[in-house]
Amino acid sequence: MKKIIFILFIGLSAMLHAQNSLSGTVTDIKNQPIIGVAINLPELHKGTSTDENGNYSLSNLPSGKVKLSFSYIGFTAQNKIVNLQQKASVLNVILDESAFQIDEVIVSTAFNKIQSQNVMKVEHSSIKELQQKGTSTLIEGLATIPGVSQVSTGTSIGKPVIRGLSGNRVLVYSQGVRIENQQFGDEHGLGLNDAGIESVEVIKGPASLLYGSDALGGVLYFNPEKFAIANTFVGDFSQKLFSNTLGSNSSLGLKTSTENWKFLVRGSYNAHSDYKIANGDRVTNTRYNESDFKTGIGYVNSKVSSILRYNFNKLDLGIPENGIEAQSTSKKTTYPKQGVYNNLLSLNNIFFFENSKLDIDLGYIANDRSEFTDSNQANLQMKLNTFNYDSKYHFPKIGKLESIIGIQGMHQTNANSGVEFLIPDATTNDFGLFGTGNYEWKTNALQAGLRFDNRKINAEAKGIPGEEGSFAKLDRSFNSFNASLGYKTNFTEKMTMRLNVASGFRAPNLAELTSNGVHEGTNRYEVGTQNLKTEQNIQTDLNLEYKSSHFEFFANGFYNHINHFIYTSPAGTQINNFDVFDYIQNNASLFGGEIGIHFHPHPLDWLHFESNFETVTGKKQNGDYLPLIPANNWNNAIRTEFKIKDWLEDGFATLNVSTTLNQNNVSGFETKSNGYTLVNLGLGGKVKLGKTVFDLNLNGTNLFNKTYIAHLSRLKNDGIPNIGRNIVLGLNFNI
């Protein structure tokens, strides 16, 4: 790794620089200049904005085709491809007004197009938008996206669920690297802090073609914050306060850039007491503390873009095993608890050739997870070290055909150092080879791809057979071929249809194959099955969208069939007074979708009404329902935008009513859940007091202090309600 970094950062400085430049003017349809339009070159990590005359200028650009995005609130974003064959090029852009959200460039798909051009429907949301909803954690914000929910343990631990699938079936990417953190456990959270993350993209459906095993159910792709514009130095400080948990979230970030070099650093600290339910009681030991540090350094010229990022995250999480006991507002966790350390190092490189490019991404993740029962000696301590590599070559475009070929791989080791073992020491190796192409004509696009993967898992025998903590020797190899086919067309200028059929796979994880012991986080004895087969699925997705100046409608439907679906089932026996759960398999299917509208009536340009409904049903082959399927949800919001004289800009006020229906379709060992309605309120904007400028957000969630228990809450079996009313005050200063 050190040799690679040395070559890419020291050797690059000796490369010759091309002197290509691009300039132009951005105007509206009335030929009036637009001030502050963001021009971004995502592959080069470069950007600028238009001046008071709508002019922009970019220098030190590579020869050949360069992709740019032009975006500004209130206007339709544009994605442009410019073929730079001369030293000075000019590109003037006209933006059309739009009442709806900016059409963002999607990074998680193969060809990095704006969403309106994508064959696959991808949900995109900025972290700022999620934070304005008043949620206290990143996963709570994600759960407000249609089709996404969470398996929660209090307010501190949440696992994403995409259309009924979670755990190892949902792959998480950050800094361009797949996150590996023992995600098989229901009480193993993301281990990511939203500070220093700019946006999230959600692929709802099998994405094994691009990401391999564990993307069978979908992908969460987190985009890190951008570097500063060239020749600037900027900083920001944010502070959030939470009434319910007496919590505090602080973040400080600094970044600077030259034409070639870029640097940023950010530190964050998060602390919360036990959360309070509607009757005023606090749920014992749901407190938690989080420290997060992110930094990045990059070098970019006309030939190469190379970005090195590092993220350290430390979590101290209380585990609420005993319900509601002695009341406390302390933020110091008690036993039982978890201690989690995550180190993420990524190196993202793009090499530009005349008409093609090569992406090489390298990643290293060190996850140290400990679980403590009644002392500072860890009962379970699992150390997972993972090295990832991902290389993609983008061929020169032939007419209207774009194509990519790539290889991916992973080397992973799991080592135990605690008193108890849940899974053995083991080594996992992945290798994948894929190719994909995208063909566009008129308003149509066709995208297809093929992929082959192999996963090998090896573990040595340990202990005395038949006793707790013993493991038989494991030597398994799993192969899978997968394909995808997608088609997009515009029926009219305003109506778009997308149809995608894709297969995906997931090799059994180490816990499913080998578990033999008490999992302290779930308080049960888990037994793995060594002869489990690979999960293999095929999913069909249909998306319809209608967009006009003042009305937007979407409808998404899916059907997902999974062969050899793996899940835990109670064995009906006990070991050492713990219920035994076995890992078993059964064919399964999931189906459902999302539907929604966004109405922006004319001439009430300040008013927006949004409504969406989401549903998913999961069944085994024998007709029984699958466990951990989220309840249907209907979400409604009224949002206003306003300005108050010279002291408040970009003002907003939002009233949200979220109705979750009864969940009566439950598996054999689950209980049914009652529906509930929550009312949330948010307001804020950019405040100007003399020379002091800051962003202000004030949010209230569960305003009427409703007592409710979410179906996917892990505290549900103990009858413990979710969080009561919570008021969140957020301030952000640029320094």
N, C-alpha and C positions, 0 to 999 in steps of 0.2 A: 504493500500500500504506500509506504514512504517513497519508494522509487517512482511509482506512478505519479504521485503528487509533485515530486521534484521535477520530473520530465515536463508535466503539463503547466507548471507555474513558473519555473525558471527558464526552461527551454523555450516557452512560448514568447517570452520577451524579446528573443532574438529574431523572431519571424518578421518578414517584410510586411508592411501595412499597405493595403490598397487604399486609394484615396477617393473611393466612390462616395458621393453625397446625394441627398435627396431633400428637396424643399418644396414648398407649395403653400396654398391658402385654403382654409376650410370656411365655407359659407353656407347659409341656409338657402332655401329655394327662392328667396327674394334678393339673393346676391349680397346679403348682409353678413359681414364677418362674425364668426362665433369665437368668443374669447374663452380660453381654458379647456378646449377640446383635448382629451388625452389621446396621444398617439403612442402606441406600444408595439415593440418588436419582441414578442415573447421568447423567441429562440435566441436572441442576442442579449436578453435582459437589459434592453435599452428602451428609453422612452423620453418623451418631451411633451410640451403642451403649446397650444397656440397663444400668441401674444395679443395685444389689444387690437391689432389689425387682422387677426385670424391667420397670421403667418406662422410657419414652423420650419425647422431645419434640422436635419440629421446628417452626421458625418461618420467617416470610418466604417462604411458598410461593405459587405462582401459582394463580389461579382456574382451575377446570376440572379435567380429568383429569390426575392425577399418578401416575407409575409408581414403586413402591418394591420393593426386594428385602429379605427377611429371611433371614439365613444364620448358621449356627453349626455347628461341627464336631460330627458325631454326630447331626445332625438334618436332615430333608429341608427344603431351602430353599423359600421361598414367594415368588411374584411377585404383588404386589397392585396394583390400579388403583383409586384413590380419586378420586371426583368432589367437589372442594372448592368448595362453593357458599356456605359460611358461614365466619365468621372463625375459629371454633374447632371442629375435628372430632376425633372419637375413633375409633381403630381398634385393637382388641385382636386378637392373633394367637396361635394355638395351633400349635406345631411338633411334628411327629411324629418319633420317633427313627428314625435310619437308620444302617446299618452302612457305607454306601458314601459316595462323594464328594458334596460339595455340588453341587446343581443350579444352575449359574451362569447369570446373564443373558448372552445371546449378543449382542454388539455388532455383529458383522460381517454379520448378516442384516438384512433390511429392517425387521422389526417388533420387534426387540430383546426377544424373549421368552426365558424360561428354556428350557434344552435340551429338557426333557420336553414342552414345548408347541410346539416348532419343527417345521415341515414338513420342513425340510432337516436332515440329520444333520451336526453340526459338532463336531469334536474340540476340547476346551478343556483347557488345562493351565497352571497357574501356573508362573512362572519359578522359584519356590522349589522346586516339585516336580521340575523339570528339574535344578536345581542339586544337589538331594539325591542324584541319580544319579551325581555325581562327574565329570561331563563338564567339559572345560576351556573350551569355547566355546559360544556360543548355538546354532550350527548343529548341534553334536554332540548337544546336548540335544534339539533338534527331531527329530533322526533316531531318537530312542527312541519317538516317537509312532507307533502302527500306521498304515501307509500312507505314511509319510514317511521318506526316506533322504537321502543327500547325495553329490554329486560333490566329492571332496576333493583338495586338494593339500597333503599333510602335515597338520599340525594347525592351520595358520594360515588356510587358505582353504577354505571350504566353501560349496557352492551347494545349496539345497533341491531335492529331487525328490519330487513328489507323484504316486504311482501311475505312475511311469515317465516323467513329464514334468517338464522343468526349464527353466532359462534364462528367456527371454521368455514362456514359456507359464505361468509361475507368477508371480502378481502379489503384491508385498509392500507392506503398508500399515503405517505407523508414525505415531503422532500424528494419525490420521485422514487421512493423506496418502499417495498412492502413491509408492513409492520408485523413482527413476530414477537408475541409476548404471552405465550401460553394461553391463547384466546379460546381454548376449548372450555374453560371454566365459566359457568354462569356468573360468578362473582368476580371475574377478571375484566376490569374496565379497559377503556381505550388507552390510557396512559399518555394522552395528548392534552395540552393546554391550548385554548383558543388564541392566546396572545401570540403574535407573530405569524398567525395564519390569516391569509387574505380571503379565501373562499373555499367552498367545498362543491364537488361535483358527485352526483349520485347516479350510478348505472344500475337500473332496476332490472335484473335479469342476468343470465349466464354471460360472463365475460372471459371465459377460459381461453378464447382465441388469443387475446392480448396478454392475459395475466396468468394463465396456467391453473394449477390446482388451487382450490379454496375460493375461486371466483365463481363458483357454481350458482350462488344466489345473487351476486351483485358486487359492486365495488364502491367504496367511499374514497374519493381522491381529494386530498387536502393540498391546496396550492399555498406555498409560503408567501409571505409578504414580499413585495417588489423592493429592489434596491432604489436608492435615491436617484433623481435625475442627474445627469452628468454635471460636474462642477458645482455641486450643492452639498450642504451639510444641514441635516434636519434632525429633529428629535421630538418625542412626544411622551407625555405621562398621562396615564389613565388610572382612575380610582372608581371602584364600585362598592357600594354598601348594601347589605341585605338585611331586612328587618327580621325575618323569621329565624334565620340561623345566626343572627348577630355577626354575619360574615363580612369579610373584607377581601377585595381582590385588587392588587396593585400591580402596575406594569410600567416599565420605563424602557424606551427604545431610542437608539441613536444610529444614524446611518449617513454615509457620505460616499461620493463617487467622483472619479475623474472620467475622462473619455474612455479609458481602458480598465482601470481598477475600480472595484466596488467593495464596500465593507458595511456590515451592520452587526449590531449586538442588541439583545433584549433580555431583560430579567423580569420575572413575575413571581408574586407570592400570593397564595390563596389560603384562607383559614376560615373554618366554619364550626359553629357549635352544633349540638344535636338539633335536628329539625323539630318544629312544633306542629302538632296536629290541631284540628279545628277546636277541640275542647280545651286547648291550652297546655296539655301535657307535651313533654318532649320525649322523643323516642331514644332510649338510652344507647349511647355509643354509636350514633350515626354521624358523629363529628369527624372532621378530616382536615389535613393540612397538605398543601402542595407547593413545591418549589420548582420553577422552570427557568431554564436558561437556553437561549438560542443565539447563535452567531453564524455569520457567513462571510466569505471572501470570494471574489470572482475576478477573473481576467477575461476581457472580451476584446477581440479585434476583428478584422474583416475575414479572417480565416478560421478562427476558433472561438467558441464560448465555453468557458470552464468555470464551474461554480462548486465550491466546497462549503458545505453547511454542517453544523453540529448542533444537536439538541440533547440537553440533559434534563430529565424529569424525575423528581423524587416525590413519592406519595406515602403518606402516613394515614391509613384508613381504619377507622373503627368498624367492627363487625357487630351488627345489632342482633345478638343471639337471644337476649333475655327480655325483649319487649320493652315495656315501660316500667322502669324501676326508679331509683333515687334520681331526683331532678337536678340537673347541673347545666350551667352555661359555659363550662370549661371547654376549651378547644384542644386540650391534651387528651389523646386517645387512651382508652383503657383496653384491657384484654377481654375477649379475643380481638386481634387486629391483624392487618396486613402492612408490610413494608415493601415497597416496590421501587426499584431503581431502573430507569431506562436510559441508555445511551444510544443515540442515533447519529451516525456519521455517513454523509452522502457526498458523492462526487459525480456531478452531472456535466457531461461534455457533449458538444456538437461540433463536428468538423465539417466545414463548408467547402464543397467543390463547385465547379462552374455551374452545373445544373442538377446537382444531387447533394446529399448530405449523409453523415453517419452520426447516429446518437449512441453514446456509450455511457451507461449509468452504473455506478458501483455503490454498494451500500453495506454498512456493517451495523448490526443491532445487538446490543448486550442487554439482556433483560434478567434482572435478579429479583425474584419474587419469594418473599418469606411470609409464612403464616404462623402467628404466635397464639397459643391457647391461654396460658396463665403465667408466663414468665418471658424474659427476654431471650430465652433459648428457643430457636425456631423449631416447631414441630415439622413443618415442611419448608424446605428452601430449595428452589429450583433455579438453576442458572442456565439460561438459553442464549447461546451465541450463534448469530446467523450472518453469513456473508452472501450477498445477492449480486448478480450481474445481469445486465440487460443491454443488448446491442441490437440496433435496428438500422438498416440501410434503406434510404429512400431513393429509389431509382429515378433517373431523369424522366420527366413527364413525357409520355408519348401520345400526342394528340390530346384527347380528353381522358386518358387513363393514367392514374397514379397508382404506384405499387410499392410495397414494402416487404422486405424479408428480414427475419430476426431470430436471435437465439436468446434464451433466458436460462438462468440456473440459480441454484441455492445450495449452500453447504451449511448444515446446522448441527450443533452438538447440544445435548441436554445433559447436565450434571447435577446430582443431588448432594447436598451437604447437611440436610436437616436430620432430626432424630428419626422421622418417619419417611417412608418413600411411598408416593402415590403412583409414579411412573418411573421406569428404570433409566439409568444412564443410556443414552442412545445417540446414533448419528443418522441424519437424514440427508439425502442428496437428490436434488431435482435437476432435470434437464429438459428443455423444450425447444422445439424448432417450429416456426410458423411463417406463413406468407399471406398477404392480404392485398386486395386491389379495389380501387374505387373508380367507376366510370360515370361521367356526367354528360348529359345531352339535354339541351333546352332547360326545362325545369325538372328533369328527372335525374336520379342518381341510383346506381346499382353498386352494392358493395358485397364482396364475398371473400372467404378465407378458409384455410386449412391449417391444422396444427397437430403435432405429435408430442406427447409428454411421457417421461419415465420418472418414477419416484422409487427410491430404495431406502428402506428403513432397517437398521441393524441395531440390536441390543444384546448384551451378554446376559446369561442366566445369573440370578442372584437369590440367595436365601434358600430356605428349606421348602420344597414343593408342598403346597397346601396351607402354608402359614401366611399370616398377614405380612405384606411387604415382600413376598417372594415373587420372582418373575422367571418365566421360562425363556430360553434363548429365542430371539426373534430375528428372522432374516426374510424379509418380504420385498417383492418388487412389483410395482403396479405400472401398467402401460395404458395409454388412452389416446384415441384419435378423435378430434373434434372439428366441427365446421360451423360456419355461420353464413347466412345469406340475408341481405336486407335491401329493400327498395323504398325510395322516397319519390313522391311526385306531387306537383301542385295541380289540383283539380281546377282551381281558379287562382287568381292573383292572391286571394285571401285565404284559400282553403288548402291545407297540406295533409297528406296521408303518408304514414310510415308503416311498413310491414316488415318484421324481422323474425327469422327462425334461426335459432342457435342451439347448439348442444354445449354442455359443460360437464365437468367431472370434479370429483373430490376424492382423493385417496384417504382411507381411514387414518386418523391421527394417532399419535402415540398413546394417548389416554384411552381411546376406544379399543385399541388392540391389547393393551397390557395392564390397565388399572387393576390394582389389587390392594385396596386399603381404604381407610377413612379419609374422605376429603373434607377437611375442617370447614372450608367455606360453604359446603352444601349440607354438612352434618349428616352424611350418609356413607355407607360402605359401597364402593363402586368396583365392579368386576368387568374387566375387558374381555374381548373375544378375538383370539388371534386369527381366525379364519374369515374375518369380515371381508367383503368384496368392495370394490370401488363403487361409490355413488356415481351414477351416470344419468344426466337429464337432457331433455329437449324442451325448449320453451318457445311458444309463439306469442309475439307481441304485436298489437295493432294500436296505432296512435293517430288520432284525428285532431287537427287544430284549425281554428278559424280566428283570424286576426283582422280587425278593421281599426279605424282611428279611435273608436270609442267602445268597442266590444271585443272581448276575447273569450273563446270557448275551447276546452280540450276534453278529450275522452281517451283513456288508456285502458285496454283490456289485455289480459294475459292468461295463458294456460300452460302450466309447468308440470311435466310428468317426470318423476324421479324413480329410477330403478335402484333397489338396494338401499333405501333411505335408512340411515343409522340413527337410533335414539335410545334413551335409557328407559328401562321398564322395571317396576318393582318385582323382585323375585318371590316375595311373600315370606321371606326368611329374615333372620337377624344374625349378625355376628358382633359379639361384644356389645349388645344392646343397640346396635345401629341397624336400620333397615338396609337390606342389600338391594342394589340396583344393578341390573345387567345391561350391557350394550347389545342390542339386537337389530335386525334388519327387516324391512318390509317395503314393497313397492308403494309409492305414494304419489299424490297429485295435489297441486295447489292452483287455485284459479281465483280471479277477481279483477280489480282494477281501480282506477281513479277517474273522477269526472269533476269538472269545475268551470266556473265563469269568472270573468273580470269585467265589470261594467264601469265606464267612465263617461257619465252623461254630459252632453253638450247643452248649454254653455257653462255648466258647473265644472270648470276645469280643475277645481280644488277638491273634488269628491271622487272617491273610488269605492266600489263595492265588490268584494271577493267572496266566493263560496266554493267549497270543494267537498266531495264525499269520497271516502276510500273504503274498500272492502276486500277481504281475503278469506278464503275457506281452504282448509287443508285436511285431506283424508288419506287414510291407509287403503291398501287394496281391498281389504275386507270390509270397508265401509266405516270403520271407526275413525274418529277425528284425531288429527295430529295434536301433540301438545304444543304449548307456547305460541298459539296463533292469536294475534292481536284482535281486539274487538273492532267492529265497524265504527267509523268516526265521521261526523259531519261538522265542518268548520266554516264559520262565517265571520267576516270582518268588514267594518266600515272604516276607511282611512281618509283623512283630510290633509291637505297641504296648504300652508299659509305663510305669510310674512307679516311681521309687526314692526312697522316703521323702519328705523335703522338699527334696532338692537337685536332683532331675531330674524335669521334667515333660514331657509330650508326647514321651516317648522312643520311638524306633523303631529297628528293625534289619531290613535287607533283604538277602536272598540272591537274586541274579539269575543265571540261566543263559540265555544267548542263543546259539542255534544258527542259523548261516547255511548254507544248502545249496549244493551245487555249482551254478554257473551255466554250463550248456552251450548255452543258446539265445542265441547271439551273432551279431552282424552279420559281414559279410565281412571287415572289417579289424580286428575285435576278437579277443582270445584268450579261451579258456575260463578259468573260475576255480574253484579248489577250495573246498569248504566248510570251516567251522571253528566251534568252540564257545568262547565266552568266559564266564568266571565273574567276577562283580562282587559286591562286598559294600559295604553302607553302614550306618552307625549314627549316632545323634545324638539331640538333644533340647534342651530349654531348661534350662540349668544355673543354679542359684541358690546362690551362695556369700555368705552374709550379705546385704548390700545390693547386691552385684554380680550382675546377671542378664545372661546372654548365650546365644545359640543356638550350638550346636556341631554340626558335621557332619564325619564321618571316612569317606571312601570309598576303596575300592580297585577299580580297573578292570583287567581282564585279569590277575587275581590270579596265574594260573599262568604268566604271561609267555609266552603263546602266540605263535609266529611265524605270521603270516597276512597275506594281501594281499586287501583288499576289492575287489570287482569294479569299483566306481565310483571307485577311487583313480586319479588321473592319474599316479601314480608306478608304476603296475602294469607298464607296458611296459618299465621299466628294472629290474624285478624287486625293487623296494624294498618291504620289508614295512611294515605300519602300526605304530603306536606299541605299545611293550611295556607292562610293568606300570607303573601310575601310581597313587600314593597322594596323595589330596587332603584337606587339612585346611582347614576353613572355620569362621570365627568371625564372629558378628554381634552388635554391642553397640548398644543404644538409649542415646542420650545426651541 
